[in-house]
Amino acid sequence: MTETAPLLAITDAARQRLAEVAAGENVDPAETYLRVAVVPGGCSGLTYDLGWDTTVQEADETVDLDGLRVVLDPRSLAYVEGTTLDFSDGLEGKGFHFHNPQAVRTCACGESFSL
């Protein structure tokens, strides 16, 4: 039996920071989804977008990551498969970071990528 990589993984640091952000924005994670999207932009061509959403479209994929409900549109789904969402507040830049094994090029600031 072979194990498949999770569609999207999230580190404890990212999960904790998302909980803090949700509390600060009066977002109830039980009633809201974290929408992860890939949109055109940045110097490498594509960038990630995170936001709270209460609507799931018919074609969206929903994933439960240990109680965090994540929703992705079909186009973004292909770009983030196997990706890990992390949060760092260290010297290499504070914020959310996506570690995407599919990315063949990223910009110097790490905000955008291409496949």
DAQUIUR-V817430 format. One line per field, one symbol per residue. ss: DSSP state (a for helix, b for strand, c for the rest). phi: phi as a letter, one per 40 degrees, with the letter a starting at -180 (. if undefined). Layout:
BEGIN
ss = ???
phi = ???
END
This chain:
BEGIN
ss = cccccccbbbcaaaaaaaaaaaaaccccccccbbbbbbbbcccccbbbbbbbbcccccccbbbbbccbbbbbcaaaaaaaccbbbbbbccccccbbbbbcccccbbcccccbbbc
phi = .bccccdabbcccccccccccdccbfccdcbbbccbbbbcigcbhbacbbacabbbcdccbbbcbfgccbbbcdccdccbdgcbcbbbbccchcicbbbbccccabcccgcbaab
END
